Structures are given as structure tokens and as C-alpha cells.
Amino acid sequence: MLVTPSLLHVKTRTGRSQQEDAVLLRLQAGTTVDMLDGLTADQVLGRVDVPVMRTGPEKTEWQCVRDDHAAMAAAGEWPDLLEALRYTDQERIMASGGRRVAPLISEGMRSGLTSAIARADWTSAVAELAILEDVCNRNSKDYCAAQILAQAHVDLANAKRSPTAAQLSRNAWAEAAAHYAAAEDLVTRFDPIEEMSPMLAATRYALVPGIEDGGAVCRDWYEDWVDLDPEDAEAHAAHAVNMLPGWYGSLAAFEREARRAVRMTEGVTGKAAYAIFHIAAVEAFGDLSPTLDHEVFFEALGDYQSTTGCQIRANVAAHLLADMAMGFRKAGPTAAWHLTKTRAALSDVLWNRLREIQLDCWDSGNQTLAFAMAEVFGPALKRGARIVRRGDGLGTLVRRT
């Protein structure tokens, strides 16, 4: 449904049935972006007649799952929570956008601890951890109770290690190591394969950065996680970061693992895993890996979005391709081939996949959004056309007055 006739002054939605106050989209002060055919960024954005949201409905749904189960935890409804966690985990229940419901429930159950960590309130964090320890002790044969407590220890360990190594005290490092050890003890009481638990496999994999033999076990633990749930993008994203230089891999190892991930999951998700690996590299280091095979990547981005058909992935893909196209255009004639291929991939996303704009997916700002629209629809915009929803994607329309 069309929200407003202009992207410059839009009503945005946080969910499929909610609307927020209007928000102004404008370029950052002092930022200039070269548009095609003499178009300004303001002119491009002013021609966009499609739904625009600060946060897409997928992320809103994820937060609702967390909040609902956080409320249950606050009310002490632990038996019901553990039952829901076990069911959604073993049945691989999926929320919008491809996110698994079980980890979202687990996050809700740990919300008190998460809030305490965010405030750096370590006294409250210890108290929240004690609540989860009590739940685990009363349900010692339930792998879900062990997972909740183990993940809580991992959360605390990561928080203790969050400063740079130069800023870490010996005490903080020792505390983090103790939390990792406690988490390892908990998760190794159960076998993820025997329990048919992708969530337990994920928590075990989260130990990799904090244990001595992390580099030796990470590939096997990743493979177990993928075997249990080959459609879960989180497995590929987590492993991709560990395969980068500075952790347990190298650029060559990263590329080998990305291609191995495709071989493991191609029958289910096509080449999507290759895209997920390289998107994770961008999120970790701010740039694509120099090992990127562009043609494989563009095909993989299509599979990445088609796997779920969701708009959050369409926005992620469009934003990344627009960033790439901007870089290739600035590079000049030497990047002509790459620019042509990237523009073709961006056109496919905008014409055939993107139906709404989720602003939180456009990390580099509205200038990238304006560039993407001008790159694909520039000639039509010069003739007075506006960008509208058409079929499964976007198109142009000249409105008659």
C-alpha cells in the first residue's frame, strides 16, 4: 500500500499494521553524490512513491518475539518457556526474514542479563545469572536450560572482552575465560546431533573465540550446525568471521570455506551461502574480500534473497550493490566491466525484488539510496517519471495531471 507520494516526507511503518510519525529524508550536510544525467539527489528522492520504513516488519517481529518471552521470564513461567524453546528449536521454526525463533526466545529469556550488561551493571548481571543457574539446576536434564545458562556465560565473557586488548585488565580477561569455561562445561553435557538442536550447536560454536582449541574445532562444529539446519544464515555468518585473517583463517581460507559452504547447502539454498560469507566480511571489516568472485557473488545474492523472499534481504542486497556501483563508477574506465555487471545485478533487485525501503538497512545513508535509484531509473526520471511499486519490484510511471 502506498504510504505517501514523496520520499522526502513520508510516514514510515515499524510493522505491517503500524505507522510512525513522518520522517524527513535528506542527505547529510556537506555530502555530495554524483547522479546520472544531471539529476540531484533531492530530485531523485522526491520521485520515489513507495513505502518507506525506519525499521522493517521483519525486525519488528523479531523484537516482539523477544519481548513476549522476556515478559514470560519476568513472570517466572520457566516450564512453558523451556517447552516453547525446545519445540521451536527442534522443529526449526522460522520467523520472517529467515531468523530462527528459538534463538529469539532464548534472547528474550536472557533479556534481564542483556539489559544489565548494556548498563555495565555487573551486580545486577550476577543476580540475573543466578536466576538462570537456578533454572538450570532445577532442569538439569534439559538441554534447553543448559543452553540458556551457557549462552548467558558467553554473553558475559564477550562483554568482559569487549574493550581492545590493550585496555583489558588481567582480571577482566580471567573473568571472561572463566565464563567461557563454564559455558563449555554446560554445552558439552549434551550432543547437538543427538538432541537435534541447531540452537545448541550455535551456542557451542559461539565458544570458538574463547577456548584454546577453537581453531581446531571450529570447522567441525560449523559443519554440525549446518547439518542440523542448512537454511540458517547465522551459521555461515558466524563461521565467515572466524575464517578471516586475524582469527583462525586467511583470505585464501575464507574463500575456500565460502565455496565449501555452497557445496554443503546448494541443494537447499543455492549459492546463498557464498553471499552470506562476503556480506559478513563487509560487516566485520567494512569492505568486500579481495578474493570475491563477482559473477558467483551476484548469482549468490539472488539466491540469498529468493531463499526467504523477504524485504530485509532485498534491501541489504540493494544497499550493498549500490555501494559497489558507486565505487566502480569512481574508479573510472578500469572498472567498466565490474560496473556493468554490478548495475545489472542492482537492476534485477530493484525491478524484480525490492518493494519497500527499510532505512535501517541502508547503513551508508540516503545518498546511497538516491544513487541506486538514479543508476537504474535515471533516464525515466529525467522524463518526469516517478518510481512506484510494480509487480514484485519497482518500476516507473508518468502520472497524468
C-alpha positions as CSV (number, residue, x, y, z in Angstrom):
1,M,0.0,0.0,0.0
2,L,1.3,3.4,-0.9
3,V,2.1,5.4,2.2
4,T,2.9,8.8,0.7
5,P,3.6,10.4,-2.6
6,S,7.0,11.7,-1.7
7,L,10.1,10.1,-0.1
8,L,11.2,13.4,1.2
9,H,8.3,13.5,3.7
10,V,7.0,10.0,4.5
11,K,5.0,8.1,7.0
12,T,7.1,5.1,7.9
13,R,6.0,1.8,9.4
14,T,7.6,-0.3,12.1
15,G,5.2,-3.2,11.3
16,R,2.7,-4.3,8.7
17,S,-0.2,-2.7,10.7
18,Q,1.7,0.2,12.4
19,Q,2.6,3.7,11.2
20,E,5.1,6.2,12.7
21,D,5.3,9.9,12.5
22,A,6.6,11.4,9.3
23,V,10.3,11.5,8.9
24,L,12.4,13.7,6.6
25,L,14.9,12.0,4.4
26,R,17.8,14.3,3.4
27,L,21.4,14.0,2.5
28,Q,24.0,14.5,5.2
29,A,25.2,18.1,5.3
30,G,28.3,18.6,3.2
31,T,27.9,15.3,1.4
32,T,27.8,15.3,-2.4
33,V,26.9,12.4,-4.7
34,D,27.2,12.3,-8.4
35,M,23.9,11.4,-10.0
36,L,23.3,10.4,-13.6
37,D,22.1,12.8,-16.3
38,G,22.4,15.9,-14.1
39,L,19.8,14.8,-11.5
40,T,20.3,15.9,-7.9
41,A,19.8,13.5,-5.0
42,D,16.8,15.6,-3.8
43,Q,15.2,15.3,-7.2
44,V,15.7,11.5,-7.2
45,L,14.3,11.0,-3.6
46,G,11.4,13.3,-4.4
47,R,10.3,11.0,-7.2
48,V,10.0,7.8,-5.0
49,D,6.4,6.8,-4.3
50,V,6.9,3.5,-2.4
51,P,6.5,2.5,1.3
52,V,9.4,3.7,3.4
53,M,10.1,2.4,6.9
54,R,12.6,3.3,9.6
55,T,12.6,-0.4,10.6
56,G,11.1,-3.2,8.5
57,P,8.4,-5.6,9.7
58,E,10.9,-8.4,10.0
59,K,12.9,-6.8,12.7
60,T,9.7,-5.6,14.4
61,E,8.5,-9.2,14.5
62,W,11.9,-10.4,16.0
63,Q,11.7,-7.9,18.7
64,C,8.1,-8.8,19.5
65,V,9.2,-12.5,20.0
66,R,12.0,-11.3,22.4
67,D,9.6,-9.0,24.3
68,D,6.9,-11.6,24.7
69,H,9.2,-14.2,26.1
70,A,11.0,-11.7,28.3
71,A,7.7,-10.9,29.9
72,M,7.1,-14.7,30.5
73,A,10.6,-14.9,32.1
74,A,9.9,-11.9,34.3
75,A,6.7,-13.7,35.4
76,G,8.6,-16.9,36.2
77,E,6.9,-19.0,33.5
78,W,10.0,-21.2,33.0
79,P,8.4,-24.6,32.3
80,D,6.4,-23.0,29.4
81,L,9.4,-21.2,28.2
82,L,11.6,-24.3,28.1
83,E,8.8,-26.2,26.3
84,A,8.5,-23.4,23.7
85,L,12.2,-23.2,23.3
86,R,12.6,-27.0,22.7
87,Y,9.7,-27.1,20.2
88,T,10.8,-24.2,18.1
89,D,14.4,-25.4,18.1
90,Q,13.9,-29.0,17.1
91,E,11.2,-28.0,14.5
92,R,13.4,-25.3,13.1
93,I,10.6,-22.7,13.3
94,M,11.4,-19.7,11.2
95,A,10.3,-16.1,11.7
96,S,10.1,-13.5,8.9
97,G,13.4,-12.8,7.2
98,G,14.8,-16.3,7.8
99,R,15.6,-15.8,11.5
100,R,15.1,-18.8,13.7
101,V,12.5,-18.4,16.5
102,A,14.3,-20.4,19.1
103,P,17.3,-18.1,19.5
104,L,14.9,-15.1,19.7
105,I,13.1,-16.9,22.6
106,S,16.4,-17.5,24.2
107,E,17.4,-13.9,23.9
108,G,14.1,-12.9,25.5
109,M,14.7,-15.3,28.4
110,R,18.1,-13.6,28.9
111,S,16.8,-10.1,28.5
112,G,17.4,-9.2,32.1
113,L,21.0,-10.1,31.8
114,T,21.4,-8.3,28.5
115,S,20.0,-5.1,30.0
116,A,22.4,-5.3,32.9
117,I,25.4,-5.9,30.6
118,A,24.3,-2.9,28.5
119,R,24.3,-0.7,31.6
120,A,27.6,-2.2,32.8
121,D,25.7,-3.1,36.0
122,W,27.7,-6.1,37.0
123,T,26.0,-6.6,40.3
124,S,22.6,-6.9,38.5
125,A,24.3,-9.1,35.9
126,V,25.4,-11.5,38.6
127,A,21.9,-11.6,40.0
128,E,20.4,-12.3,36.6
129,L,22.9,-15.1,36.1
130,A,22.0,-16.6,39.4
131,I,18.3,-16.8,38.3
132,L,19.4,-18.7,35.1
133,E,21.6,-21.0,37.2
134,D,18.6,-21.9,39.4
135,V,16.5,-22.7,36.3
136,C,19.3,-24.9,35.0
137,N,19.8,-26.7,38.3
138,R,16.1,-27.4,38.5
139,N,16.1,-28.8,34.9
140,S,19.5,-30.5,34.8
141,K,18.5,-33.0,32.2
142,D,17.0,-30.4,29.8
143,Y,19.4,-29.2,27.2
144,C,17.4,-26.0,26.7
145,A,18.1,-24.9,30.3
146,A,21.8,-25.7,29.8
147,Q,21.7,-23.6,26.6
148,I,20.2,-20.6,28.2
149,L,22.8,-20.6,31.0
150,A,25.7,-21.4,28.6
151,Q,24.7,-18.5,26.3
152,A,24.5,-16.2,29.3
153,H,28.1,-17.1,30.2
154,V,29.1,-16.4,26.6
155,D,27.3,-13.1,26.8
156,L,29.2,-12.1,29.9
157,A,32.5,-13.3,28.5
158,N,32.1,-11.3,25.4
159,A,31.2,-8.2,27.4
160,K,34.3,-8.6,29.5
161,R,36.4,-8.9,26.4
162,S,34.7,-6.1,24.5
163,P,37.4,-3.4,25.1
164,T,40.6,-3.6,22.9
165,A,43.2,-5.9,24.1
166,A,45.4,-3.0,25.3
167,Q,42.6,-1.9,27.6
168,L,41.8,-5.3,29.0
169,S,42.9,-5.9,32.6
170,R,44.2,-9.3,33.6
171,N,41.2,-9.7,35.9
172,A,38.7,-9.0,33.1
173,W,40.5,-11.5,30.9
174,A,40.5,-14.1,33.6
175,E,36.7,-13.5,34.3
176,A,36.0,-13.9,30.6
177,A,38.0,-17.1,30.5
178,A,36.1,-18.5,33.5
179,H,32.7,-17.7,31.8
180,Y,33.8,-19.4,28.6
181,A,34.9,-22.5,30.6
182,A,31.6,-22.6,32.4
183,A,29.7,-22.4,29.1
184,E,31.9,-25.1,27.6
185,D,31.1,-27.4,30.5
186,L,27.4,-26.8,30.1
187,V,27.1,-27.4,26.4
188,T,29.4,-30.5,26.3
189,R,26.9,-32.3,28.6
190,F,24.7,-32.7,25.6
191,D,25.3,-33.6,22.0
192,P,23.6,-31.2,19.5
193,I,23.2,-34.0,16.9
194,E,21.5,-36.4,19.5
195,E,19.3,-33.6,20.7
196,M,18.5,-32.5,17.1
197,S,19.3,-28.9,18.3
198,P,20.6,-26.3,15.9
199,M,20.4,-23.8,18.8
200,L,22.8,-25.9,21.0
201,A,25.1,-26.3,18.0
202,A,25.1,-22.5,17.6
203,T,25.9,-21.9,21.3
204,R,28.7,-24.4,21.1
205,Y,30.1,-22.6,18.1
206,A,30.0,-19.3,20.0
207,L,32.7,-20.8,22.3
208,V,35.2,-20.8,19.4
209,P,36.8,-17.4,20.1
210,G,37.2,-18.1,23.8
211,I,38.7,-21.6,24.1
212,E,42.2,-22.7,23.4
213,D,41.4,-25.2,20.7
214,G,38.9,-23.0,18.9
215,G,40.8,-23.1,15.7
216,A,41.0,-26.8,15.7
217,V,37.3,-27.5,16.3
218,C,35.6,-24.5,14.5
219,R,35.2,-26.3,11.1
220,D,33.7,-29.4,12.6
221,W,31.4,-27.5,14.9
222,Y,30.3,-25.3,11.9
223,E,29.6,-28.4,9.9
224,D,27.4,-29.9,12.7
225,W,25.5,-26.6,12.9
226,V,24.9,-26.6,9.1
227,D,23.9,-30.3,9.0
228,L,21.3,-29.6,11.6
229,D,19.9,-26.5,9.9
230,P,21.3,-25.8,6.4
231,E,18.9,-22.9,5.8
232,D,20.2,-20.9,8.8
233,A,22.2,-17.9,7.6
234,E,23.6,-17.3,11.1
235,A,25.8,-20.4,10.8
236,H,27.5,-19.1,7.7
237,A,27.9,-15.5,9.0
238,A,29.5,-16.7,12.3
239,H,31.9,-19.0,10.6
240,A,32.8,-16.5,7.9
241,V,34.2,-14.0,10.6
242,N,36.3,-16.8,12.2
243,M,37.8,-17.6,8.8
244,L,39.0,-14.1,8.2
245,P,42.6,-13.0,8.9
246,G,43.2,-12.2,12.5
247,W,41.2,-15.1,13.7
248,Y,41.6,-18.6,12.5
249,G,41.9,-18.2,8.8
250,S,43.3,-16.2,5.9
251,L,41.9,-14.6,2.8
252,A,42.5,-17.9,0.9
253,A,41.0,-20.0,3.7
254,F,38.0,-17.6,3.8
255,E,37.3,-18.1,0.1
256,R,37.7,-21.9,0.4
257,E,35.2,-22.0,3.2
258,A,32.8,-19.8,1.4
259,R,32.8,-22.2,-1.6
260,R,32.6,-25.3,0.7
261,A,29.6,-23.7,2.4
262,V,27.9,-23.6,-1.1
263,R,28.7,-27.2,-1.7
264,M,27.2,-28.2,1.7
265,T,23.9,-26.2,1.2
266,E,23.4,-25.7,-2.6
267,G,20.6,-28.3,-2.7
268,V,18.6,-26.2,-0.2
269,T,19.6,-22.5,-0.6
270,G,21.5,-22.4,-3.9
271,K,24.6,-20.3,-3.7
272,A,23.2,-18.1,-0.9
273,A,26.0,-19.2,1.5
274,Y,28.6,-17.5,-0.7
275,A,26.8,-14.2,-0.4
276,I,26.4,-14.6,3.3
277,F,30.1,-15.1,3.8
278,H,31.0,-12.0,1.9
279,I,28.3,-9.9,3.5
280,A,29.7,-10.9,6.9
281,A,33.1,-9.8,5.7
282,V,31.7,-6.4,4.9
283,E,30.1,-6.1,8.3
284,A,33.3,-7.2,10.0
285,F,35.8,-5.1,8.1
286,G,33.8,-2.6,6.1
287,D,34.8,-3.9,2.7
288,L,34.5,-6.9,0.5
289,S,37.2,-9.5,0.5
290,P,39.6,-9.2,-2.4
291,T,39.0,-12.8,-3.1
292,L,35.4,-12.1,-4.2
293,D,34.3,-13.8,-7.5
294,H,31.9,-11.2,-8.7
295,E,29.9,-13.4,-11.0
296,V,29.4,-16.0,-8.4
297,F,28.5,-13.3,-5.9
298,F,25.8,-11.7,-8.0
299,E,24.2,-15.1,-8.6
300,A,24.5,-15.9,-4.8
301,L,22.8,-12.6,-3.9
302,G,19.8,-13.6,-5.9
303,D,19.6,-16.9,-4.1
304,Y,20.2,-15.1,-0.8
305,Q,17.0,-13.1,-1.3
306,S,15.0,-15.8,-3.0
307,T,15.5,-18.2,-0.1
308,T,13.2,-16.1,2.1
309,G,11.6,-13.7,-0.3
310,C,11.8,-11.1,2.4
311,Q,12.3,-7.4,2.0
312,I,15.0,-7.1,4.6
313,R,17.3,-9.2,2.4
314,A,16.2,-7.3,-0.7
315,N,17.2,-4.1,1.0
316,V,20.6,-5.5,2.2
317,A,21.3,-6.7,-1.3
318,A,20.3,-3.4,-3.0
319,H,22.4,-1.3,-0.5
320,L,25.5,-3.5,-1.0
321,L,25.2,-3.4,-4.8
322,A,24.7,0.4,-4.8
323,D,27.8,0.8,-2.6
324,M,29.8,-1.4,-5.1
325,A,28.5,0.5,-8.1
326,M,29.4,3.9,-6.5
327,G,33.0,2.6,-6.0
328,F,33.3,1.2,-9.5
329,R,31.9,4.5,-11.0
330,K,34.5,6.5,-9.1
331,A,37.3,4.1,-10.3
332,G,36.7,5.1,-13.9
333,P,37.3,3.2,-17.1
334,T,39.4,0.5,-15.4
335,A,36.3,-0.7,-13.6
336,A,33.9,-0.6,-16.5
337,W,33.4,-4.4,-16.6
338,H,32.7,-4.6,-12.9
339,L,30.4,-1.6,-13.1
340,T,28.3,-3.1,-15.9
341,K,27.9,-6.4,-14.0
342,T,27.1,-4.6,-10.8
343,R,24.5,-2.4,-12.4
344,A,22.8,-5.4,-14.0
345,A,22.6,-7.1,-10.5
346,L,21.3,-3.9,-8.9
347,S,18.7,-3.5,-11.7
348,D,17.5,-7.1,-11.0
349,V,17.0,-6.3,-7.3
350,L,15.2,-3.0,-7.9
351,W,13.0,-4.2,-10.8
352,N,12.2,-7.7,-9.5
353,R,12.7,-7.9,-5.7
354,L,12.6,-4.6,-3.8
355,R,9.0,-3.5,-2.9
356,E,9.7,-1.3,0.1
357,I,12.6,0.7,1.6
358,Q,13.8,-0.2,5.0
359,L,16.1,2.7,6.1
360,D,18.0,0.8,8.8
361,C,19.4,-1.5,6.0
362,W,21.0,1.5,4.2
363,D,23.9,2.0,6.6
364,S,25.8,4.4,4.4
365,G,22.9,6.8,4.2
366,N,20.3,8.2,1.9
367,Q,22.9,9.3,-0.6
368,T,23.4,5.6,-1.5
369,L,19.7,5.1,-1.8
370,A,19.5,8.1,-4.2
371,F,22.4,6.8,-6.2
372,A,20.8,3.4,-6.6
373,M,17.5,4.8,-7.8
374,A,19.3,7.2,-10.3
375,E,21.5,4.4,-11.6
376,V,18.6,2.2,-12.5
377,F,15.8,4.6,-13.2
378,G,17.7,7.8,-14.2
379,P,16.6,8.1,-17.8
380,A,12.9,7.7,-16.9
381,L,13.2,10.2,-14.1
382,K,14.6,12.8,-16.5
383,R,11.4,12.4,-18.5
384,G,9.3,13.2,-15.4
385,A,8.6,9.6,-14.3
386,R,8.1,8.6,-10.7
387,I,9.3,5.4,-9.0
388,V,6.4,3.2,-7.9
389,R,5.7,-0.4,-6.9
390,R,5.1,-2.6,-9.9
391,G,4.7,-6.4,-9.6
392,D,7.3,-7.9,-7.3
393,G,9.6,-4.9,-7.5
394,L,9.7,-1.3,-8.5
395,G,9.0,0.4,-11.8
396,T,8.4,3.9,-13.3
397,L,5.2,5.7,-14.0
398,V,4.5,9.1,-15.6
399,R,1.5,10.5,-13.7
400,R,-1.0,12.4,-15.9
401,T,-2.4,15.6,-14.5
